[in-house]
Amino acid sequence: MNKLIEMETFIQVVDAGSLAAAARRLRRNPSSVSKIISALEDRLEVRLLTRTTRNITLTDAGEDFFEHCKAILINIDDAEEAASANHTEPRGRLRVIGMNACSPNIILPLVSGFLRRYPSIQIDLHQAEYFPDMVAADMDVAVRIGEVTTKGLECVRLAPSRRLICASPEYLAIHGTPLSLACLADHNCIGFSTSLKFNNWELNRNKKTEKIQPSGNLVASNAQLIRQAALLGWGICQLSDFLINPDIEAGRLVVLYPEQLDTITNYVCAIYPRKKRSPKKTLAFVAHLEEELSSRKFKCLS
């Protein structure tokens, strides 16, 4: 058995968490994946994985082997990228992770155009609520709202982001429209249970900054849950325009304070590990996102 195939299969099993999921990623049948892992363990004469009916865990030897395999495959990718940098188009698997709502709302709408442009690239898309150790997670690119200054990472601004206070027409019809930020004290506001900094709402009006820490009977751990609650008429929320713009365009949510449309609160950013020679597939993806996001004019922002 080719050692590189063994390593790739082993890494996929660990990353996917099961033989069946790894088999789908590798486009093999599960029995083939199981045979490769068993043959690898027999050849090394050591147990790498502990398998139960519910999950797969690494043994101590498996953890060491996993880290070495990842490093080897990354080095191989880098070597191939360097060798072909001058005369081939970007190719290979691109591991992308989106923070919170970035995967469905920012990345996915742009992936099809990118893959038409670069048909030799395969996207491996993930979603997470917390920013990962990109090297340890073996990720090529992360997309998030907010810049990072972590050593060893490149951070590229893709587009400005605004935080908008909004509510559904149904909620406003029943409870009325708050004319000022102070009026929100009389309304049910939906907040974050984890990212508490997002529960500080601000409004720049008439050269003055109004601030409020809203309250209500519902908090949620991520932006998608808060958006869904607002759409159901639960209360008032403040979320990024990239998440709620389609709802605003369709009239499902109403922006309460248009002044916020003129205030950039953050940036959508692409982050990738800093290397002497960044892979062409990574740079191509970041450039595509930057080009598409900078050229798109949102109706609610125009």
C-alpha positions in Angstrom: 0.0 0.0 0.0 1.3 3.5 -0.9 2.3 5.2 2.3 0.9 8.6 1.2 -2.5 7.0 0.6 -2.3 5.4 4.1 -1.5 8.8 5.6 -4.2 10.7 3.8 -6.8 8.1 4.7 -5.7 8.1 8.3 -5.9 11.9 8.5 -9.4 11.9 6.9 -10.7 9.3 9.3 -9.5 11.4 12.3 -10.8 14.7 10.9 -14.1 13.2 9.8 -14.6 11.3 13.1 -15.8 8.1 11.5 -14.9 5.6 8.8 -18.1 6.3 6.9 -17.6 10.0 6.8 -14.0 9.6 5.7 -15.1 7.2 3.0 -17.5 9.9 1.6 -14.7 12.5 1.6 -12.3 10.1 -0.1 -15.0 8.7 -2.5 -14.2 5.2 -1.3 -16.5 2.6 0.3 -16.2 2.2 4.1 -14.8 -1.3 3.9 -11.9 -0.1 1.8 -11.1 2.7 4.3 -11.3 0.2 7.2 -8.9 -2.2 5.4 -6.4 0.6 4.7 -6.4 1.6 8.4 -6.1 -2.0 9.6 -3.2 -2.6 7.2 -1.5 0.5 8.4 -1.8 -0.5 12.0 -0.5 -4.0 11.1 2.5 -2.6 9.3 3.4 -0.3 12.1 2.6 -3.0 14.7 0.7 -0.4 16.9 -2.9 0.5 17.5 -3.5 4.1 16.2 -7.3 4.3 16.8 -9.7 3.1 19.4 -13.0 2.3 17.6 -16.4 2.0 19.2 -19.9 1.9 17.7 -20.3 5.6 18.3 -16.9 7.3 17.7 -13.2 7.0 17.0 -10.5 8.3 19.3 -6.7 8.5 18.9 -4.4 6.4 21.0 -1.2 8.1 22.3 0.7 6.6 19.4 -2.1 7.7 17.0 -1.8 11.3 18.2 1.9 11.3 17.5 1.5 9.7 14.1 -1.4 12.1 13.2 0.8 15.2 13.8 3.7 13.7 11.8 1.4 12.8 8.9 -0.2 16.3 8.8 3.3 17.9 8.7 4.5 15.5 6.0 1.5 16.1 3.7 1.7 19.9 4.2 5.3 19.8 3.2 4.5 17.7 0.1 1.7 20.3 -0.8 4.2 23.1 -0.3 6.9 21.3 -2.4 4.4 20.7 -5.3 3.1 24.2 -5.1 6.7 25.6 -5.3 7.6 23.3 -8.2 4.6 24.2 -10.3 4.1 27.8 -9.2 5.4 29.3 -12.5 3.5 27.3 -15.0 0.3 25.8 -13.7 -3.1 27.0 -12.5 -4.1 26.7 -8.9 -5.1 23.2 -8.0 -5.7 20.8 -5.1 -7.9 20.7 -2.0 -8.5 24.1 -0.3 -9.6 23.8 3.3 -11.8 26.8 4.2 -13.4 27.6 7.5 -16.1 30.2 8.1 -16.7 31.8 11.5 -20.3 31.7 12.7 -22.5 32.7 9.8 -19.8 33.4 7.3 -19.9 30.0 5.6 -23.6 30.1 4.5 -23.9 33.9 4.0 -20.5 35.0 2.6 -18.5 32.0 1.4 -21.1 29.6 -0.2 -22.7 32.3 -2.5 -19.3 32.9 -4.0 -17.9 29.3 -4.2 -19.6 28.4 -7.4 -18.0 31.3 -9.3 -14.6 30.5 -7.9 -14.8 26.8 -8.9 -15.9 27.7 -12.4 -12.8 29.9 -12.6 -10.5 27.3 -11.1 -11.9 23.9 -11.9 -8.8 22.0 -10.6 -9.5 23.1 -7.0 -11.7 21.2 -4.5 -13.2 23.2 -1.6 -13.4 21.5 1.8 -15.7 23.9 3.7 -16.1 24.0 7.5 -18.0 26.2 10.0 -17.0 27.1 13.6 -18.1 29.5 16.3 -14.6 30.1 17.6 -11.5 31.1 15.7 -9.3 27.9 15.5 -5.5 27.3 15.6 -5.3 27.3 11.8 -2.1 25.3 11.6 -3.2 22.7 14.1 -6.6 22.5 12.3 -4.8 22.3 8.9 -6.9 25.1 7.4 -5.8 27.1 4.4 -8.2 30.1 4.8 -10.5 31.4 7.4 -13.2 34.0 6.8 -14.6 36.0 9.7 -16.1 39.4 10.5 -13.3 41.1 12.5 -9.5 41.4 12.1 -6.9 39.3 13.8 -3.3 40.2 14.7 -2.1 36.8 15.6 1.6 36.2 14.8 2.2 34.1 11.8 -1.2 34.9 10.2 -2.0 37.2 7.3 -5.2 39.1 7.6 -6.8 40.7 4.5 -9.7 43.1 4.6 -12.3 42.0 2.1 -15.2 44.3 2.6 -16.6 46.7 5.3 -19.3 45.4 7.7 -22.0 47.3 9.5 -24.1 46.2 12.5 -27.8 47.0 12.1 -30.5 47.1 14.7 -33.7 45.7 13.2 -36.9 43.9 13.8 -39.6 42.1 11.9 -42.6 44.1 10.6 -44.9 41.9 12.8 -43.0 42.8 16.0 -43.1 46.5 15.2 -46.9 46.3 14.4 -47.6 44.9 17.8 -45.0 46.8 20.0 -44.4 50.0 18.0 -41.2 51.4 16.5 -38.6 52.7 19.0 -37.5 56.2 17.8 -34.3 56.4 19.8 -31.8 54.0 21.3 -33.1 54.8 24.8 -36.6 53.6 23.8 -35.2 50.1 23.4 -35.3 49.8 27.2 -39.1 49.3 26.7 -38.6 46.5 24.1 -37.6 42.9 24.0 -34.1 42.8 22.7 -32.3 39.6 21.6 -28.7 39.3 22.7 -25.7 37.0 22.5 -25.0 34.5 25.4 -21.4 34.0 24.4 -20.0 37.1 22.6 -21.0 39.6 25.2 -19.2 42.5 23.5 -21.9 42.4 20.8 -24.5 43.2 23.5 -23.2 46.8 23.6 -25.3 48.7 21.0 -24.3 52.1 19.7 -25.8 54.7 17.5 -24.0 57.8 16.1 -26.7 60.5 15.6 -26.3 64.3 15.4 -22.6 64.1 16.1 -23.3 62.3 19.4 -22.9 58.6 20.3 -25.8 56.9 22.1 -25.1 53.7 23.9 -27.3 51.0 25.5 -26.9 47.5 26.8 -30.3 46.0 25.8 -32.2 43.4 27.7 -34.8 40.8 26.9 -36.0 37.3 27.7 -34.0 35.5 25.0 -30.2 35.2 24.4 -28.6 32.8 21.9 -25.1 31.5 21.3 -24.8 32.5 17.6 -26.0 35.0 15.1 -28.1 32.6 13.0 -30.3 31.7 16.1 -30.7 35.4 16.9 -31.7 36.2 13.2 -34.2 33.4 13.3 -35.8 34.6 16.5 -36.1 38.1 15.1 -37.7 36.8 11.9 -40.3 35.0 14.1 -41.1 38.3 15.8 -39.5 37.5 19.1 -37.8 40.9 19.5 -35.2 43.4 18.2 -31.7 42.3 17.3 -28.4 43.8 16.1 -26.6 41.8 13.5 -24.1 42.2 10.6 -25.5 43.5 7.3 -23.9 40.5 5.6 -26.2 38.2 7.6 -29.5 40.0 7.4 -29.2 42.0 4.1 -31.4 39.4 2.2 -34.1 39.7 4.9 -34.0 43.5 4.7 -34.2 43.4 0.9 -37.2 41.1 1.1 -38.9 43.1 3.8 -38.7 40.4 6.4 -36.7 42.7 8.7 -36.8 46.5 9.0 -33.7 48.7 9.8 -34.7 50.9 12.8 -31.9 53.5 12.6 -30.8 54.2 9.0 -27.8 56.2 10.4 -26.1 52.8 11.1 -25.9 52.3 7.3 -23.2 55.0 7.2 -21.1 53.5 10.1 -18.5 50.8 9.4 -18.1 48.8 12.5 -15.8 46.1 11.3 -14.5 44.3 8.2 -15.0 40.9 6.6 -11.6 39.4 6.6 -9.7 36.5 5.1 -7.0 35.0 7.3 -4.4 32.5 6.2 -1.0 31.2 7.6 2.0 33.3 6.7 4.5 31.4 4.6 7.5 32.3 2.5 5.5 31.2 -0.5 1.8 31.2 0.0 0.0 28.6 -2.0 -1.5 29.8 -5.3 -4.9 28.2 -4.4 -5.0 30.3 -1.2 -4.1 33.5 -2.9 -6.5 32.9 -5.7 -9.4 32.3 -3.3 -8.7 35.4 -1.2 -8.4 37.5 -4.4 -11.7 36.1 -5.6 -13.5 36.9 -2.4 -12.0 40.4 -2.3 -13.1 41.0 -5.9 -16.6 39.8 -5.5 -17.3 41.4 -2.2 -15.9 44.7 -3.1 -18.0 44.8 -6.3 -21.3 43.8 -4.8 -23.7 46.7 -4.0 -26.3 45.8 -1.4 -29.7 47.3 -1.9 -30.0 48.3 1.7 -26.6 50.0 1.7 -27.0 51.9 -1.6 
